[in-house]
């Protein structure tokens, strides 16, 4: 390979211009001009697994460029961009296939080398474009659970591994939420959902387990704290053209009186702040049916029409299209859950003794709990 010619070709990358800013690619270009950079280049490649092809392949497949963004929005791609894509994929194929011996100095000194894997970039890239509704692009292709901070979305690299198969009891409640989520994934109208009930009954775990089950089908989760509710309209708008489907998850939702976040969420659920998006739903959990931390003075109120005030505190729950109740387990469900845990933790107790100890535990802890 003519490395100088190849260097010039790399510098013509337009759709994939961000790849030129990558540290390894930049070092490789410098190595072409000055072979003393070679070992430093190898060191950086070793840090990423020692395989240049794997590294370049992942960069290309996850690159968030104008082509993939337009495809995600179902926009028509003009011929000049289509032609540029094919040309650049051919250049990147050369980069992916580049072997150590083509770069390092030919001498009697033994130089370090990197690994290569055979890929068909053009074929795989067009396949990835077809799979955008399931695999996504950019950061959404790498991760499936996200949080929010001052800079916006960030990935949660080690999400909860809860699975639907591991969960015992509350099957009817889970089935309702699964059915709603599958409607979302199929592009049908899905409801915002409120999971209400006693602590420890698996409300949050149900949502996380559903995401773990269906993230390969294009489902993503964004966890939002109550104090971040005001950011929801901009987040929903940002996700509007994304081909993936998103659950915005608000855990343990409750409000104090005169809480501005209460009005903000109510407006979002009503659709007055942002138009309804077919790829986003809000799933919230709460131990309070009507969210408000009410006191007797709240119920008495200082207004002439205190009934209107009470109704206002109850109205938010009605804005969710789906309300699923998780109550404390009865004796049969409680024992079913206990037996499952006993099996999981390999407790060597017969059923009678297990039941006695489980009921004693419930008495000491203010009742049966999932």
N, C-alpha and C positions, 0 to 999 in steps of 0.2 A: 504494500500500500504506500502511496505517496503521501506522507504525513503532512507536508505543507499544504498540499491540495485539500486534504481532509480537514485541516485546521480552518482553511478558508470556507469550506462547506459548512462546518459547525457554526461559524460566525454569521451565516445567513439564516439561521433558525429564527423564525418570526412567531408562528403560533406557539412554539415551545421555547420562546426566548428566555423564560425563567430558568430553564435547565442550565443555561450558560452561567447563571449566578450561583449554581451549586458549587460547593467547595471542591469536590472531587473532580468535576468536569473542568472547573477553572484550573486546577492543578495539572490536569492532563494536557490542557492547551499550553500551559507554561512549560511543561516537560518537552513538548514538541520543539519549542524554541531553545530550551536549556535542559539537557539530559540530567543535570545535577538534581533536578526536582523529582526524579524517578522514584527513589526510595521513600521520599516523603509521600508521594502519591500512593505507593503500595501500602504504606502504613495506614493511610486514611481508608483505603479499600478494605484492609484487614479489620479495621474498627467496625466496618459495616457487614462483616461476614465473609470477607475474602473473595467474594464473587462479583466481579464488575457487571456481568450480564444481569444478574438478579437485581442489583442496585439500579441500573439504568431502566430495566423493565418496569420496576415498581414506580419510578419517577414518571415515566411516560404514561403509564396507565392511570395514575392518580393526578396528573397535571390538570389544573383548572384553567383551561384556555378558552378563547372566544368560540372555538369550534364546538367544544363540549357544552358550553353554556347555551349556545344557540340551539343545539340539538335537544338539550333538556327542555327548552321552551317551545320545541316543535317549530322553530323558525326555519325558513328556507335558507340554505347555504349557497352563497354565490359561487360561480365556477372558479374564480380566482382563489378563494379560500380552500375549496375542495382540491384544487391542483397543488396548492401550497402544502396541504396536509400530506398528500401522497409523496411529494418531494422530500418533505422533512422526515417522514417515517423511514424513507430509504437511508437518509443520512444517519438517523438515530439507530437504524439496524446495524450500520457499520460500527457505530460506537459500542453498541451492545456486544458485537462479535469481536471487538478489538482484543487481541491477545498480548500478553506481556512481551513476548519476544519481538513483536513488531515495534515496540516502543523503547525498550532499554538498549543501552550501548552494546554493541557486539565486541566482546573482549574475552580474555581468559578468566576474568573475575566472575564468580558465580553471583548472579543477582536474584533477589526475591521475585516471585511470580504470583499472579492472581489466578483465580478460577474463572471458567466461562461455562455458560449453559446455552444450549441452542434454543432460541425463541423465534417465532414468526411475528414480528411486531405489527405489521400491517394487518394481518389476519386477526390477531388477538385484539387489536385496537378497535377495529370495526365491530367485532363481537362484543366488546365492552360497551360500545355506543348502543348496541341493541339491548343491552342489559341494564341501561341506566335506571329504569324504574325499580330494579331490585338491588343493584350494587352502588348506584349513585356515583358521585365524582368528588374529587378533592378530599377534604377532611371527613366527609360523610361516607366515603368509600373505605376509609381506614378504620373508623370507629362507629359505634351505634348508640352509645349513651353519652350525653353531654350535660354540662352545667353552664351557668352564666356568671360572669364577673363584670367588672367595669369595662373591660375590652370587648365584651360580647361572649360568643360561645367558645367553650373549651372542651376538649374530649376527656371523658373519664376512662382512663386506660385499663382499669381493673374493676369493672362493674360487678355488682352482686351476681353470683352464679345460680341463684334460685331457679329451679325448673318446675314446670307444671307437673311432671311425673312424681316429684318428691312431695307434693302437697296433698294433705289428707283432709277430707271433709270439705264443705262449702262448694261442692262441685256445681250445684245449680247456679250459685252466684257467679262462679268463674265462667260457666258456659255462656251466660248472658253477656259478659264483657268480651269474651272471645268472639262471639257472634258479631258484636258491634265492631270489634277491631278488624275482623275479616271483611266486613262491609267497607271499611276504610281502605283496606289493601286492594279491594276489587274496584275501587273508584266510585263506590256508591255513597249515598249520603249516610254519614255516621253521626251518632249523637255524642255530645259532651256528656261525661259521666261523673256522678258523685258516688263514691264508695263510703257509706256511712255506717258506723257501728262501734262496738266495743273494742278496746285496745287489745292487740295480740291476736286478732281473728284473721289476719292475713290480707288485709286490704292492700297495703303497699307491696307486699310480696307477690300478690296476684298480678299487679301491673308489671312489675319487673320480670316475673316469670313469663308473661305473655310476650314481652319484648325479646327476651332470650329465645323464645320459641320461634318467633317470626321475623327476626332481624334479617335473615337470609332472603326473606320475601320482600324486603324493602322497607321494613319498619324501623324507625329511629325514635329514641326517647330524649327529651330535653327536660331536665329537672329544674324547676323554678321555685325559689323560696318566696314566701308571702311578701317580703319587702321588695321583691323584684317584679311584682305584678305590673307596675307601671311600664315596664319594658316590653310587655307582651305584644302590644300592637306593632312595634317596629320589628320584633322577631317574627311574628306571623307574616308580616308583609315581606320580609326578607326570604321566607321559605315559600312564598306563593308560587314561584315558577319552578321549584325543585320537583323532580319527578318522583322522589321518595315520599313516604307517608310518615307523619310525625305525631307522636303523643307528647303534649306538654303536660308534665306531671307536677302537681302541687300537693305536697304531703302535709298532713296534719293541719288542715286549714281552719283557722278561727280568727275572729275579729273582735276588737274592742269597739265600744260605741264611738261614733263620730270618726271612724277609721276611713281615711281617703281610699285605701286599697280596696275596701268593700265596694265602693261606688265604681272604681276602675274596673274590677272584675265583672261586676254586674253589667256594665256597658259593653265589655268585650263579649260576654255570653249573649247579650241581646243583639250584638252585631252593629251597634251604633258607632263604635270606635273604629272598627275595621270590617270590611266585607267578609262574608262567610267564605272560607277556603275549604276546598274539597280534600285537601291533603293534610289538614291539621285538626286534631281534636284535643280537648282539655279533659284530663282525668284528674280528679281531686279526691283526696281522702280526708275524712273528718270524724272526730269522736262526738261532734255536736251536730244534731240534725239540722239546725238552722244557723250554725256557724257562730252566732253572737254569744259572747260571755255575758249572759243576762243576770241582773240582780233584781231583787224585789223593787228597788227604787227605779230601775229601768222600766219595770212593768207599770208602776204607778205613773211615772213621768211627770213632767212639769207642763206639758202641752194640754190644750183643751181636748184634743182628739187623740188621746193616748192609744186608742185601738189602732189608729193609722200608724203610729210609731211601732207598735208591736208587729203589725203586718209587714212593715218595711224590713224589720230584722229577720223575718221569715221568708222574704221573697226571693233571696238569692238562690236558695236550694231549688226553687221552682224553675229557675233559668236553665238548669241542667236537663237535657232531654231524657236522661236515664239516671235513675237513683237505685242503687243496689245496697241492700241492708245486710250487714254482717253482725249477727247477735252472738252473745255468749253461748257456748255449746251446751246442749242438754247432756244428760248422763251418758247416753249411747254414743253420741258424737265425741264427747270428751274421752271416753274409753277407747274409741277407735283411733283417736290421735295419740293417746298414751301408748297404745300397742305399737303404732308405727314408729314412735320414738324409741321404744324399748327394742324393737327389731333393729333399728338403725344403729343404736349404741350398744347392741349385743348384751342387753341386761339379762342375766340368767335368773329370772323370777317366773314362777308359775302364774297363771292368769288371776287366780284368786288373790294371791299376795300382792300382785301388781295393782289390782283394783283397790284393795284396802289402802295401800300406800298412796295411790293417786288421789283417792277421796280425802285422805288425811291431809295431803298437800293442799287440796282445794279449800278445806276448812281453815287451814292456817293462812291462806292467802286470799281471803275474802271472796271465795267462790271459784267455780270452774272457769278456766281460761284456756283458750286455744294455744 
